[in-house]
Amino acid sequence: MNYLIYTEVPLYGDHVEHRLGALDTSATVKVMVPVRRLTAEELQFLQLELAPEPAESPEALFARWRLRDAVGCLHRAGFENVDGEAVVGSPLEAIEAAVGADRPGAVVVITDPAGVAGWVHLDLAHRVKRHIDEPLIHIELEPAY
């Protein structure tokens, strides 16, 4: 089994490991995080903690930092074979392209809960399900910040 995980939510804390507990940790995992517009708090964090280089956009740098964090969280959850990428553009198109290239056994979409994420993010799991044949697992995680 292998998994494609698309996460819009930072993967922090023990609750993530618990929520991913039903997944096979011997599986190969490709994790994708979106490059997206940053909040004022994220920009401040970026300036203070990551010291961005002028050659890279703040959004891309922050996405790569979140990707490293997500890969680390998945390793702590027991997954050994994890890689990933920061993706630009439509989440649906990125997921469809990765499914076409990698043929995962299941797609995992991680979002904020509906009340936090709003209907657009909740709808992502439903839109993905309509466009792929692979099993879809939708996990809603509370933000850890």
N, CA, C and O atoms as a GROMACS GRO file, in nm:
protein
  580
    1MET      N    1   0.085  -0.118   0.000
    1MET     CA    2   0.000   0.000   0.000
    1MET      C    3   0.089   0.123   0.000
    1MET      O    4   0.194   0.126   0.065
    2ASN      N    5   0.047   0.223  -0.072
    2ASN     CA    6   0.112   0.353  -0.062
    2ASN      C    7   0.005   0.461  -0.054
    2ASN      O    8  -0.106   0.443  -0.103
    3TYR      N    9   0.042   0.573   0.008
    3TYR     CA   10  -0.052   0.681   0.033
    3TYR      C   11  -0.003   0.810  -0.031
    3TYR      O   12   0.117   0.838  -0.037
    4LEU      N   13  -0.098   0.888  -0.077
    4LEU     CA   14  -0.075   1.026  -0.114
    4LEU      C   15  -0.147   1.108  -0.009
    4LEU      O   16  -0.268   1.096   0.007
    5ILE      N   17  -0.073   1.192   0.063
    5ILE     CA   18  -0.133   1.277   0.166
    5ILE      C   19  -0.122   1.422   0.121
    5ILE      O   20  -0.012   1.472   0.097
    6TYR      N   21  -0.236   1.488   0.111
    6TYR     CA   22  -0.241   1.631   0.083
    6TYR      C   23  -0.288   1.699   0.210
    6TYR      O   24  -0.398   1.671   0.258
    7THR      N   25  -0.206   1.787   0.265
    7THR     CA   26  -0.243   1.851   0.391
    7THR      C   27  -0.239   2.002   0.381
    7THR      O   28  -0.138   2.061   0.342
    8GLU      N   29  -0.350   2.063   0.417
    8GLU     CA   30  -0.357   2.208   0.428
    8GLU      C   31  -0.332   2.253   0.571
    8GLU      O   32  -0.324   2.372   0.599
    9VAL      N   33  -0.319   2.157   0.662
    9VAL     CA   34  -0.306   2.183   0.805
    9VAL      C   35  -0.166   2.145   0.850
    9VAL      O   36  -0.117   2.038   0.814
   10PRO      N   37  -0.100   2.231   0.928
   10PRO     CA   38   0.030   2.191   0.984
   10PRO      C   39   0.014   2.064   1.068
   10PRO      O   40  -0.080   2.052   1.146
   11LEU      N   41   0.105   1.971   1.050
   11LEU     CA   42   0.097   1.844   1.123
   11LEU      C   43   0.186   1.853   1.246
   11LEU      O   44   0.306   1.825   1.241
   12TYR      N   45   0.125   1.893   1.358
   12TYR     CA   46   0.197   1.906   1.484
   12TYR      C   47   0.130   1.819   1.590
   12TYR      O   48   0.008   1.797   1.585
   13GLY      N   49   0.207   1.771   1.682
   13GLY     CA   50   0.152   1.713   1.804
   13GLY      C   51   0.110   1.567   1.795
   13GLY      O   52   0.101   1.508   1.688
   14ASP      N   53   0.086   1.512   1.913
   14ASP     CA   54   0.050   1.372   1.926
   14ASP      C   55  -0.085   1.340   1.864
   14ASP      O   56  -0.108   1.228   1.820
   15HIS      N   57  -0.176   1.438   1.862
   15HIS     CA   58  -0.308   1.410   1.806
   15HIS      C   59  -0.300   1.369   1.660
   15HIS      O   60  -0.385   1.293   1.612
   16VAL      N   61  -0.198   1.418   1.587
   16VAL     CA   62  -0.180   1.380   1.447
   16VAL      C   63  -0.143   1.233   1.438
   16VAL      O   64  -0.199   1.158   1.358
   17GLU      N   65  -0.049   1.191   1.521
   17GLU     CA   66  -0.008   1.051   1.521
   17GLU      C   67  -0.127   0.961   1.553
   17GLU      O   68  -0.143   0.855   1.492
   18HIS      N   69  -0.210   1.004   1.647
   18HIS     CA   70  -0.328   0.925   1.682
   18HIS      C   71  -0.426   0.917   1.564
   18HIS      O   72  -0.479   0.810   1.534
   19ARG      N   73  -0.449   1.030   1.498
   19ARG     CA   74  -0.544   1.033   1.386
   19ARG      C   75  -0.495   0.953   1.265
   19ARG      O   76  -0.575   0.902   1.188
   20LEU      N   77  -0.363   0.943   1.250
   20LEU     CA   78  -0.308   0.866   1.138
   20LEU      C   79  -0.285   0.720   1.175
   20LEU      O   80  -0.238   0.642   1.093
   21GLY      N   81  -0.320   0.683   1.298
   21GLY     CA   82  -0.294   0.549   1.348
   21GLY      C   83  -0.356   0.437   1.267
   21GLY      O   84  -0.306   0.324   1.271
   22ALA      N   85  -0.463   0.465   1.194
   22ALA     CA   86  -0.529   0.360   1.115
   22ALA      C   87  -0.455   0.331   0.984
   22ALA      O   88  -0.485   0.232   0.917
   23LEU      N   89  -0.360   0.416   0.949
   23LEU     CA   90  -0.286   0.395   0.825
   23LEU      C   91  -0.171   0.297   0.847
   23LEU      O   92  -0.118   0.287   0.957
   24ASP      N   93  -0.135   0.226   0.742
   24ASP     CA   94  -0.027   0.128   0.746
   24ASP      C   95   0.107   0.202   0.742
   24ASP      O   96   0.143   0.262   0.640
   25THR      N   97   0.182   0.198   0.852
   25THR     CA   98   0.308   0.273   0.860
   25THR      C   99   0.419   0.213   0.775
   25THR      O  100   0.523   0.276   0.756
   26SER      N  101   0.399   0.092   0.722
   26SER     CA  102   0.500   0.035   0.633
   26SER      C  103   0.480   0.085   0.489
   26SER      O  104   0.559   0.052   0.400
   27ALA      N  105   0.376   0.162   0.467
   27ALA     CA  106   0.346   0.214   0.333
   27ALA      C  107   0.443   0.323   0.292
   27ALA      O  108   0.502   0.391   0.377
   28THR      N  109   0.459   0.340   0.164
   28THR     CA  110   0.530   0.454   0.108
   28THR      C  111   0.434   0.572   0.108
   28THR      O  112   0.318   0.559   0.070
   29VAL      N  113   0.482   0.688   0.152
   29VAL     CA  114   0.397   0.806   0.162
   29VAL      C  115   0.457   0.921   0.083
   29VAL      O  116   0.576   0.952   0.095
   30LYS      N  117   0.373   0.983   0.002
   30LYS     CA  118   0.409   1.110  -0.061
   30LYS      C  119   0.318   1.214   0.000
   30LYS      O  120   0.196   1.203  -0.009
   31VAL      N  121   0.376   1.315   0.063
   31VAL     CA  122   0.298   1.421   0.127
   31VAL      C  123   0.312   1.548   0.043
   31VAL      O  124   0.421   1.582  -0.003
   32MET      N  125   0.200   1.616   0.025
   32MET     CA  126   0.199   1.740  -0.052
   32MET      C  127   0.140   1.850   0.035
   32MET      O  128   0.038   1.831   0.102
   33VAL      N  129   0.206   1.966   0.032
   33VAL     CA  130   0.154   2.084   0.102
   33VAL      C  131   0.142   2.197  -0.001
   33VAL      O  132   0.225   2.208  -0.091
   34PRO      N  133   0.040   2.280   0.013
   34PRO     CA  134   0.022   2.387  -0.085
   34PRO      C  135   0.112   2.507  -0.058
   34PRO      O  136   0.139   2.541   0.056
   35VAL      N  137   0.155   2.568  -0.165
   35VAL     CA  138   0.215   2.701  -0.158
   35VAL      C  139   0.097   2.796  -0.167
   35VAL      O  140   0.024   2.795  -0.267
   36ARG      N  141   0.077   2.876  -0.065
   36ARG     CA  142  -0.043   2.960  -0.058
   36ARG      C  143  -0.009   3.096   0.002
   36ARG      O  144   0.100   3.117   0.054
   37ARG      N  145  -0.104   3.187  -0.007
   37ARG     CA  146  -0.088   3.319   0.052
   37ARG      C  147  -0.071   3.303   0.203
   37ARG      O  148  -0.139   3.220   0.264
   38LEU      N  149   0.017   3.380   0.263
   38LEU     CA  150   0.046   3.369   0.406
   38LEU      C  151  -0.032   3.472   0.486
   38LEU      O  152  -0.063   3.581   0.438
   39THR      N  153  -0.063   3.434   0.610
   39THR     CA  154  -0.126   3.528   0.702
   39THR      C  155  -0.018   3.622   0.756
   39THR      O  156   0.101   3.597   0.738
   40ALA      N  157  -0.060   3.729   0.821
   40ALA     CA  158   0.034   3.822   0.881
   40ALA      C  159   0.120   3.752   0.986
   40ALA      O  160   0.240   3.778   0.997
   41GLU      N  161   0.058   3.662   1.064
   41GLU     CA  162   0.133   3.588   1.167
   41GLU      C  163   0.237   3.496   1.104
   41GLU      O  164   0.348   3.483   1.156
   42GLU      N  165   0.202   3.432   0.994
   42GLU     CA  166   0.297   3.343   0.926
   42GLU      C  167   0.412   3.422   0.866
   42GLU      O  168   0.527   3.378   0.871
   43LEU      N  169   0.382   3.539   0.811
   43LEU     CA  170   0.490   3.624   0.758
   43LEU      C  171   0.584   3.670   0.869
   43LEU      O  172   0.705   3.673   0.850
   44GLN      N  173   0.527   3.705   0.984
   44GLN     CA  174   0.610   3.746   1.097
   44GLN      C  175   0.698   3.629   1.143
   44GLN      O  176   0.817   3.648   1.168
   45PHE      N  177   0.640   3.510   1.156
   45PHE     CA  178   0.717   3.392   1.193
   45PHE      C  179   0.830   3.369   1.093
   45PHE      O  180   0.944   3.343   1.132
   46LEU      N  181   0.799   3.380   0.967
   46LEU     CA  182   0.897   3.359   0.861
   46LEU      C  183   1.015   3.455   0.876
   46LEU      O  184   1.131   3.414   0.867
   47GLN      N  185   0.985   3.581   0.899
   47GLN     CA  186   1.090   3.681   0.914
   47GLN      C  187   1.176   3.655   1.038
   47GLN      O  188   1.298   3.670   1.033
   48LEU      N  189   1.112   3.615   1.147
   48LEU     CA  190   1.185   3.595   1.272
   48LEU      C  191   1.262   3.463   1.277
   48LEU      O  192   1.374   3.458   1.327
   49GLU      N  193   1.203   3.358   1.226
   49GLU     CA  194   1.259   3.224   1.244
   49GLU      C  195   1.333   3.167   1.124
   49GLU      O  196   1.429   3.092   1.141
   50LEU      N  197   1.290   3.201   1.004
   50LEU     CA  198   1.347   3.134   0.887
   50LEU      C  199   1.438   3.222   0.804
   50LEU      O  200   1.506   3.171   0.714
   51ALA      N  201   1.443   3.351   0.830
   51ALA     CA  202   1.530   3.445   0.758
   51ALA      C  203   1.530   3.417   0.608
   51ALA      O  204   1.627   3.363   0.556
   52PRO      N  205   1.423   3.454   0.539
   52PRO     CA  206   1.411   3.419   0.397
   52PRO      C  207   1.519   3.482   0.310
   52PRO      O  208   1.564   3.594   0.334
   53GLU      N  209   1.559   3.407   0.209
   53GLU     CA  210   1.651   3.457   0.108
   53GLU      C  211   1.570   3.535   0.005
   53GLU      O  212   1.457   3.496  -0.026
   54PRO      N  213   1.624   3.642  -0.049
   54PRO     CA  214   1.548   3.721  -0.146
   54PRO      C  215   1.515   3.643  -0.274
   54PRO      O  216   1.419   3.679  -0.343
   55ALA      N  217   1.590   3.539  -0.307
   55ALA     CA  218   1.568   3.465  -0.431
   55ALA      C  219   1.444   3.376  -0.427
   55ALA      O  220   1.396   3.332  -0.532
   56GLU      N  221   1.392   3.348  -0.309
   56GLU     CA  222   1.277   3.260  -0.297
   56GLU      C  223   1.159   3.336  -0.238
   56GLU      O  224   1.175   3.418  -0.148
   57SER      N  225   1.041   3.310  -0.290
   57SER     CA  226   0.924   3.379  -0.239
   57SER      C  227   0.897   3.333  -0.096
   57SER      O  228   0.925   3.218  -0.061
   58PRO      N  229   0.842   3.421  -0.013
   58PRO     CA  230   0.807   3.382   0.123
   58PRO      C  231   0.709   3.264   0.125
   58PRO      O  232   0.720   3.176   0.211
   59GLU      N  233   0.615   3.263   0.033
   59GLU     CA  234   0.516   3.156   0.028
   59GLU      C  235   0.582   3.020   0.000
   59GLU      O  236   0.547   2.921   0.063
   60ALA      N  237   0.676   3.017  -0.093
   60ALA     CA  238   0.745   2.891  -0.126
   60ALA      C  239   0.833   2.846  -0.009
   60ALA      O  240   0.837   2.727   0.023
   61LEU      N  241   0.903   2.939   0.054
   61LEU     CA  242   0.987   2.905   0.169
   61LEU      C  243   0.903   2.849   0.283
   61LEU      O  244   0.940   2.749   0.344
   62PHE      N  245   0.791   2.914   0.311
   62PHE     CA  246   0.704   2.867   0.419
   62PHE      C  247   0.647   2.729   0.387
   62PHE      O  248   0.639   2.644   0.476
   63ALA      N  249   0.608   2.707   0.262
   63ALA     CA  250   0.556   2.575   0.222
   63ALA      C  251   0.664   2.468   0.238
   63ALA      O  252   0.634   2.358   0.286
   64ARG      N  253   0.785   2.497   0.200
   64ARG     CA  254   0.893   2.399   0.217
   64ARG      C  255   0.919   2.371   0.365
   64ARG      O  256   0.946   2.257   0.402
   65TRP      N  257   0.910   2.473   0.449
   65TRP     CA  258   0.926   2.452   0.594
   65TRP      C  259   0.813   2.363   0.646
   65TRP      O  260   0.839   2.270   0.722
   66ARG      N  261   0.689   2.390   0.606
   66ARG     CA  262   0.576   2.305   0.647
   66ARG      C  263   0.592   2.163   0.596
   66ARG      O  264   0.555   2.068   0.665
   67LEU      N  265   0.646   2.147   0.476
   67LEU     CA  266   0.669   2.014   0.421
   67LEU      C  267   0.770   1.938   0.507
   67LEU      O  268   0.747   1.822   0.541
   68ARG      N  269   0.882   2.001   0.541
   68ARG     CA  270   0.981   1.935   0.628
   68ARG      C  271   0.918   1.896   0.761
   68ARG      O  272   0.944   1.788   0.813
   69ASP      N  273   0.835   1.985   0.815
   69ASP     CA  274   0.768   1.957   0.941
   69ASP      C  275   0.672   1.839   0.927
   69ASP      O  276   0.666   1.753   1.015
   70ALA      N  277   0.597   1.834   0.817
   70ALA     CA  278   0.502   1.724   0.793
   70ALA      C  279   0.575   1.591   0.778
   70ALA      O  280   0.531   1.490   0.832
   71VAL      N  281   0.686   1.592   0.704
   71VAL     CA  282   0.764   1.469   0.687
   71VAL      C  283   0.817   1.422   0.823
   71VAL      O  284   0.813   1.302   0.853
   72GLY      N  285   0.865   1.514   0.904
   72GLY     CA  286   0.912   1.478   1.039
   72GLY      C  287   0.801   1.421   1.125
   72GLY      O  288   0.822   1.323   1.197
   73CYS      N  289   0.683   1.480   1.118
   73CYS     CA  290   0.569   1.431   1.195
   73CYS      C  291   0.532   1.289   1.150
   73CYS      O  292   0.503   1.203   1.234
   74LEU      N  293   0.534   1.266   1.020
   74LEU     CA  294   0.501   1.132   0.970
   74LEU      C  295   0.606   1.030   1.013
   74LEU      O  296   0.573   0.916   1.043
   75HIS      N  297   0.733   1.071   1.015
   75HIS     CA  298   0.838   0.982   1.067
   75HIS      C  299   0.813   0.950   1.214
   75HIS      O  300   0.823   0.834   1.254
   76ARG      N  301   0.779   1.050   1.294
   76ARG     CA  302   0.750   1.026   1.436
   76ARG      C  303   0.629   0.937   1.455
   76ARG      O  304   0.618   0.865   1.555
   77ALA      N  305   0.536   0.941   1.358
   77ALA     CA  306   0.417   0.855   1.364
   77ALA      C  307   0.447   0.712   1.320
   77ALA      O  308   0.360   0.626   1.324
   78GLY      N  309   0.572   0.687   1.277
   78GLY     CA  310   0.612   0.552   1.243
   78GLY      C  311   0.629   0.523   1.095
   78GLY      O  312   0.669   0.413   1.057
   79PHE      N  313   0.599   0.620   1.011
   79PHE     CA  314   0.618   0.600   0.867
   79PHE      C  315   0.767   0.614   0.835
   79PHE      O  316   0.831   0.711   0.876
   80GLU      N  317   0.821   0.518   0.762
   80GLU     CA  318   0.964   0.520   0.732
   80GLU      C  319   0.996   0.576   0.595
   80GLU      O  320   1.096   0.646   0.578
   81ASN      N  321   0.913   0.547   0.497
   81ASN     CA  322   0.940   0.586   0.359
   81ASN      C  323   0.850   0.703   0.320
   81ASN      O  324   0.741   0.682   0.267
   82VAL      N  325   0.896   0.825   0.347
   82VAL     CA  326   0.817   0.946   0.324
   82VAL      C  327   0.896   1.045   0.241
   82VAL      O  328   1.013   1.072   0.271
   83ASP      N  329   0.834   1.098   0.139
   83ASP     CA  330   0.891   1.212   0.070
   83ASP      C  331   0.777   1.306   0.038
   83ASP      O  332   0.662   1.278   0.072
   84GLY      N  333   0.806   1.417  -0.028
   84GLY     CA  334   0.698   1.509  -0.053
   84GLY      C  335   0.737   1.624  -0.141
   84GLY      O  336   0.850   1.634  -0.189
   85GLU      N  337   0.640   1.711  -0.161
   85GLU     CA  338   0.664   1.831  -0.242
   85GLU      C  339   0.567   1.941  -0.202
   85GLU      O  340   0.457   1.915  -0.154
   86ALA      N  341   0.610   2.063  -0.223
   86ALA     CA  342   0.524   2.179  -0.209
   86ALA      C  343   0.463   2.204  -0.346
   86ALA      O  344   0.535   2.209  -0.446
   87VAL      N  345   0.331   2.220  -0.351
   87VAL     CA  346   0.263   2.232  -0.480
   87VAL      C  347   0.200   2.369  -0.496
   87VAL      O  348   0.146   2.426  -0.402
   88VAL      N  349   0.206   2.419  -0.617
   88VAL     CA  350   0.151   2.549  -0.652
   88VAL      C  351   0.024   2.527  -0.733
   88VAL      O  352   0.017   2.437  -0.817
   89GLY      N  353  -0.076   2.609  -0.707
   89GLY     CA  354  -0.196   2.604  -0.789
   89GLY      C  355  -0.308   2.526  -0.724
   89GLY      O  356  -0.314   2.509  -0.602
   90SER      N  357  -0.395   2.478  -0.809
   90SER     CA  358  -0.517   2.410  -0.765
   90SER      C  359  -0.485   2.281  -0.690
   90SER      O  360  -0.414   2.195  -0.742
   91PRO      N  361  -0.537   2.267  -0.568
   91PRO     CA  362  -0.516   2.142  -0.494
   91PRO      C  363  -0.570   2.021  -0.570
   91PRO      O  364  -0.507   1.916  -0.573
   92LEU      N  365  -0.686   2.036  -0.631
   92LEU     CA  366  -0.747   1.926  -0.705
   92LEU      C  367  -0.658   1.882  -0.821
   92LEU      O  368  -0.636   1.763  -0.841
   93GLU      N  369  -0.607   1.978  -0.896
   93GLU     CA  370  -0.520   1.945  -1.009
   93GLU      C  371  -0.390   1.880  -0.962
   93GLU      O  372  -0.342   1.786  -1.024
   94ALA      N  373  -0.333   1.929  -0.851
   94ALA     CA  374  -0.211   1.870  -0.798
   94ALA      C  375  -0.234   1.726  -0.753
   94ALA      O  376  -0.152   1.639  -0.778
   95ILE      N  377  -0.347   1.703  -0.687
   95ILE     CA  378  -0.379   1.568  -0.640
   95ILE      C  379  -0.403   1.476  -0.759
   95ILE      O  380  -0.352   1.364  -0.763
   96GLU      N  381  -0.480   1.522  -0.856
   96GLU     CA  382  -0.507   1.440  -0.976
   96GLU      C  383  -0.377   1.404  -1.047
   96GLU      O  384  -0.359   1.289  -1.088
   97ALA      N  385  -0.287   1.499  -1.064
   97ALA     CA  386  -0.160   1.472  -1.131
   97ALA      C  387  -0.077   1.370  -1.053
   97ALA      O  388  -0.019   1.279  -1.112
   98ALA      N  389  -0.072   1.385  -0.921
   98ALA     CA  390   0.005   1.291  -0.839
   98ALA      C  391  -0.057   1.151  -0.841
   98ALA      O  392   0.016   1.052  -0.844
   99VAL      N  393  -0.190   1.144  -0.841
   99VAL     CA  394  -0.257   1.014  -0.849
   99VAL      C  395  -0.224   0.948  -0.982
   99VAL      O  396  -0.196   0.828  -0.987
  100GLY      N  397  -0.227   1.025  -1.090
  100GLY     CA  398  -0.194   0.971  -1.222
  100GLY      C  399  -0.051   0.922  -1.232
  100GLY      O  400  -0.024   0.823  -1.299
  101ALA      N  401   0.040   0.991  -1.166
  101ALA     CA  402   0.181   0.954  -1.173
  101ALA      C  403   0.218   0.842  -1.078
  101ALA      O  404   0.296   0.753  -1.113
  102ASP      N  405   0.163   0.845  -0.956
  102ASP     CA  406   0.208   0.754  -0.850
  102ASP      C  407   0.115   0.636  -0.823
  102ASP      O  408   0.158   0.538  -0.763
  103ARG      N  409  -0.009   0.643  -0.866
  103ARG     CA  410  -0.108   0.537  -0.841
  103ARG      C  411  -0.109   0.492  -0.695
  103ARG      O  412  -0.079   0.376  -0.666
  104PRO      N  413  -0.144   0.582  -0.603
  104PRO     CA  414  -0.146   0.543  -0.461
  104PRO      C  415  -0.261   0.447  -0.432
  104PRO      O  416  -0.360   0.442  -0.506
  105GLY      N  417  -0.247   0.371  -0.325
  105GLY     CA  418  -0.354   0.284  -0.282
  105GLY      C  419  -0.468   0.361  -0.218
  105GLY      O  420  -0.582   0.316  -0.219
  106ALA      N  421  -0.437   0.478  -0.164
  106ALA     CA  422  -0.538   0.564  -0.104
  106ALA      C  423  -0.486   0.708  -0.103
  106ALA      O  424  -0.366   0.732  -0.097
  107VAL      N  425  -0.580   0.801  -0.109
  107VAL     CA  426  -0.549   0.943  -0.099
  107VAL      C  427  -0.603   0.992   0.034
  107VAL      O  428  -0.719   0.966   0.068
  108VAL      N  429  -0.519   1.062   0.109
  108VAL     CA  430  -0.557   1.118   0.238
  108VAL      C  431  -0.557   1.269   0.224
  108VAL      O  432  -0.455   1.329   0.189
  109VAL      N  433  -0.672   1.332   0.252
  109VAL     CA  434  -0.683   1.477   0.248
  109VAL      C  435  -0.703   1.524   0.391
  109VAL      O  436  -0.798   1.484   0.458
  110ILE      N  437  -0.612   1.610   0.438
  110ILE     CA  438  -0.617   1.661   0.575
  110ILE      C  439  -0.652   1.810   0.569
  110ILE      O  440  -0.581   1.889   0.506
  111THR      N  441  -0.762   1.846   0.636
  111THR     CA  442  -0.807   1.985   0.638
  111THR      C  443  -0.839   2.025   0.782
  111THR      O  444  -0.845   1.941   0.872
  112ASP      N  445  -0.860   2.155   0.801
  112ASP     CA  446  -0.916   2.204   0.926
  112ASP      C  447  -1.059   2.152   0.937
  112ASP      O  448  -1.119   2.114   0.836
  113PRO      N  449  -1.114   2.149   1.057
  113PRO     CA  450  -1.256   2.114   1.070
  113PRO      C  451  -1.343   2.212   0.991
  113PRO      O  452  -1.302   2.325   0.966
  114ALA      N  453  -1.460   2.168   0.953
  114ALA     CA  454  -1.549   2.249   0.868
  114ALA      C  455  -1.573   2.387   0.925
  114ALA      O  456  -1.574   2.484   0.850
  115GLY      N  457  -1.592   2.400   1.055
  115GLY     CA  458  -1.619   2.530   1.116
  115GLY      C  459  -1.501   2.624   1.106
  115GLY      O  460  -1.519   2.746   1.101
  116VAL      N  461  -1.380   2.570   1.103
  116VAL     CA  462  -1.259   2.651   1.093
  116VAL      C  463  -1.223   2.674   0.947
  116VAL      O  464  -1.190   2.785   0.906
  117ALA      N  465  -1.230   2.566   0.869
  117ALA     CA  466  -1.185   2.572   0.731
  117ALA      C  467  -1.284   2.641   0.639
  117ALA      O  468  -1.244   2.701   0.539
  118GLY      N  469  -1.410   2.635   0.672
  118GLY     CA  470  -1.511   2.689   0.582
  118GLY      C  471  -1.547   2.587   0.476
  118GLY      O  472  -1.484   2.482   0.464
  119TRP      N  473  -1.648   2.619   0.400
  119TRP     CA  474  -1.700   2.521   0.305
  119TRP      C  475  -1.602   2.490   0.194
  119TRP      O  476  -1.605   2.380   0.140
  120VAL      N  477  -1.514   2.584   0.157
  120VAL     CA  478  -1.423   2.559   0.045
  120VAL      C  479  -1.330   2.443   0.077
  120VAL      O  480  -1.311   2.355  -0.007
  121HIS      N  481  -1.272   2.442   0.197
  121HIS     CA  482  -1.178   2.336   0.232
  121HIS      C  483  -1.250   2.204   0.255
  121HIS      O  484  -1.201   2.099   0.215
  122LEU      N  485  -1.364   2.208   0.319
  122LEU     CA  486  -1.442   2.087   0.339
  122LEU      C  487  -1.478   2.027   0.204
  122LEU      O  488  -1.474   1.906   0.186
  123ASP      N  489  -1.514   2.112   0.111
  123ASP     CA  490  -1.552   2.066  -0.020
  123ASP      C  491  -1.436   2.002  -0.095
  123ASP      O  492  -1.459   1.924  -0.187
  124LEU      N  493  -1.312   2.033  -0.060
  124LEU     CA  494  -1.197   1.975  -0.128
  124LEU      C  495  -1.204   1.822  -0.125
  124LEU      O  496  -1.184   1.758  -0.228
  125ALA      N  497  -1.232   1.764  -0.012
  125ALA     CA  498  -1.239   1.618  -0.003
  125ALA      C  499  -1.348   1.564  -0.096
  125ALA      O  500  -1.328   1.462  -0.162
  126HIS      N  501  -1.461   1.630  -0.100
  126HIS     CA  502  -1.570   1.586  -0.187
  126HIS      C  503  -1.533   1.601  -0.334
  126HIS      O  504  -1.564   1.514  -0.416
  127ARG      N  505  -1.467   1.711  -0.368
  127ARG     CA  506  -1.425   1.730  -0.508
  127ARG      C  507  -1.321   1.626  -0.548
  127ARG      O  508  -1.327   1.572  -0.658
  128VAL      N  509  -1.227   1.598  -0.460
  128VAL     CA  510  -1.125   1.497  -0.491
  128VAL      C  511  -1.193   1.363  -0.513
  128VAL      O  512  -1.160   1.292  -0.609
  129LYS      N  513  -1.285   1.327  -0.427
  129LYS     CA  514  -1.354   1.198  -0.438
  129LYS      C  515  -1.422   1.182  -0.573
  129LYS      O  516  -1.425   1.072  -0.628
  130ARG      N  517  -1.477   1.290  -0.627
  130ARG     CA  518  -1.546   1.284  -0.757
  130ARG      C  519  -1.448   1.268  -0.873
  130ARG      O  520  -1.489   1.229  -0.983
  131HIS      N  521  -1.319   1.297  -0.850
  131HIS     CA  522  -1.222   1.297  -0.961
  131HIS      C  523  -1.122   1.182  -0.958
  131HIS      O  524  -1.043   1.168  -1.051
  132ILE      N  525  -1.124   1.101  -0.856
  132ILE     CA  526  -1.029   0.990  -0.848
  132ILE      C  527  -1.104   0.859  -0.824
  132ILE      O  528  -1.216   0.858  -0.774
  133ASP      N  529  -1.039   0.750  -0.861
  133ASP     CA  530  -1.097   0.618  -0.837
  133ASP      C  531  -1.044   0.555  -0.708
  133ASP      O  532  -1.105   0.462  -0.656
  134GLU      N  533  -0.932   0.604  -0.658
  134GLU     CA  534  -0.871   0.548  -0.538
  134GLU      C  535  -0.955   0.582  -0.415
  134GLU      O  536  -1.028   0.680  -0.414
  135PRO      N  537  -0.943   0.499  -0.311
  135PRO     CA  538  -1.012   0.530  -0.185
  135PRO      C  539  -0.964   0.665  -0.130
  135PRO      O  540  -0.847   0.700  -0.140
  136LEU      N  541  -1.057   0.739  -0.071
  136LEU     CA  542  -1.026   0.869  -0.012
  136LEU      C  543  -1.049   0.863   0.138
  136LEU      O  544  -1.152   0.814   0.184
  137ILE      N  545  -0.952   0.913   0.213
  137ILE     CA  546  -0.964   0.925   0.358
  137ILE      C  547  -0.956   1.074   0.389
  137ILE      O  548  -0.857   1.139   0.356
  138HIS      N  549  -1.061   1.129   0.451
  138HIS     CA  550  -1.062   1.270   0.487
  138HIS      C  551  -1.042   1.280   0.638
  138HIS      O  552  -1.119   1.224   0.716
  139ILE      N  553  -0.939   1.352   0.678
  139ILE     CA  554  -0.909   1.372   0.820
  139ILE      C  555  -0.919   1.522   0.848
  139ILE      O  556  -0.855   1.604   0.781
  140GLU      N  557  -0.999   1.557   0.949
  140GLU     CA  558  -1.009   1.696   0.992
  140GLU      C  559  -0.927   1.710   1.120
  140GLU      O  560  -0.950   1.639   1.217
  141LEU      N  561  -0.831   1.804   1.119
  141LEU     CA  562  -0.746   1.827   1.236
  141LEU      C  563  -0.762   1.970   1.286
  141LEU      O  564  -0.767   2.064   1.207
  142GLU      N  565  -0.771   1.984   1.415
  142GLU     CA  566  -0.769   2.118   1.475
  142GLU      C  567  -0.633   2.181   1.456
  142GLU      O  568  -0.531   2.112   1.471
  143PRO      N  569  -0.627   2.308   1.423
  143PRO     CA  570  -0.496   2.374   1.414
  143PRO      C  571  -0.425   2.370   1.548
  143PRO      O  572  -0.488   2.382   1.653
  144ALA      N  573  -0.294   2.354   1.545
  144ALA     CA  574  -0.215   2.343   1.667
  144ALA      C  575  -0.153   2.476   1.707
  144ALA      O  576  -0.075   2.481   1.802
  145TYR      N  577  -0.184   2.582   1.637
  145TYR     CA  578  -0.122   2.712   1.669
  145TYR      C  579  -0.219   2.806   1.731
  145TYR      O  580  -0.183   2.919   1.764
   0.00000   0.00000   0.00000
